Amino acid sequence: MILEKAIIVEGLSDRKRVAEIVKEPVDIICTNGTIGISRLDELVDELFERDVYILVDADASGEKLRRQFKRELPHARHLYIDRRYKEVASVPHRDLASVLMAANIDVRGEFLEKEGLP
C-alpha cells in the first residue's frame, strides 16, 4: 500500500523521533545524510504524486540536502526546525509536534501537552 504522505529526514534518529510523534500513517524516508543521483531519481519517481515534506537538520549538510530537494522535488513542502536545536532528533517532542501539526500532519496529542512529558 502506498501512503499518501511522505516525510524525508536525514538520519535514523530523526526518523525515530518523527515516528514517535506522528499519529497518521506516513512514509518516513531516511537519506542517511546524503543522497546519490540514482537514489534521488528513484525518490522523485516514487514521490511524484504524493504529499512530500522535507524535514532536515538546521546545519550545512541539511541545507545542502534541502537545496537538492528544492530542485528535484519542487512540489515538496519544507518544514523547518528552530536553528538552536541543529538536529531534528534533538528538537523537544512538543516543538517538533507543533512543526508537524502546522503542516497538517496528525500528531499524538500527548506531545502537544505541557513540556516535561515524553
N, C-alpha and C positions, 0 to 999 in steps of 0.2 A: 504494500500500500504506500503510495506517495503522499506525504503530508503536504498540506497547503503552505506552511511556513517553514523557513529555514533560517537559523542564526549561525553566522560564521564567526568563530573565535580562533584565537591563536593556539593556546596550549590546552593540555588535558585538564589542568587545574581550573582553567577558565570554563571549560566545558562542564566540569563537575559542579562548579559554583552556580552556573546558569541553570543546570538541570535540577538543582535543589529548589530553585525559586519558581521556575515555570510550571504552571498548572496544566496548560493545554498541551496536546501532542505536537511537538515541533522537532524537526531535524536539527541537531546541534552538530555542526561540521567543524572539525578541528584541522587547522592548516599546519600545525606544528611550527609556527613562527614564520615559515616561508612557504612559497608555493611555486612549483615549476610550471613551465609553459604548458606541458601536456596535461597536468592535473588541473590547471586553470581552465584550459579548453573544455575538459570533461565537466567541470563545475558549471561553466557558462551554459553548456548544453543541458545539463541536468536541472539547472535552476531557472531556465529561461522564462517559464510562465508561472513561477511561484513568487510568493511574498518573501523577499530576502532581506535580512537585517545583518549589517556588519557591526560587530562589537569587538573591537581590538584594543590592545593596551595603549595608553597615552605616552608612548615613547617613540624613538626614532624608527624602530622596526615595525611598530604598529602603524605609524603614519605612512611608511613605505607601502605596507600591505594595503592600507586604506586607499592610497592613490592608485594602486594596481586594480583594485576592485571598482573604483570610480570609472576607470577606463573600460574595463571588461564587462561590468555588470551595472550599467548606468541606472537601471531601474531599482537597484538596491537602496534600502533606507539605512543611513548611517546613524548609529547610536553612539553617544559619547559619554565617557565616564569623567568624573572630576579628576583633573590632572594631578591633584595631590596624592591620589592613590596609585598612580602609574600603571598598575596591573589590574585587569578585570578580577582576577582571583582575590585581590586584597580589598576590593570595594565592600563596605559593610552590606550585609544582606538587604537591609531596608533601603539603602541608596540604590542598589542595583535593581531591586524590585520596582522602585519608582521609575527608573530609566526604562525598564521593560514595559511597565504598565502604560507609560506615556506613549509607547509605540503600539498600543492596543494588543499587547501580548498578555494573556491571562496569567496572573501570578498567584501564588498561595498567600492567602490573607494574613497568615501569621507573620509573614515577612514585612508587612506594612504596619504592624503594631509598633509600639514604642521600642526604642533601641534597648539592647540588652537581651532580647530574645534571639533565638538561634544564632 
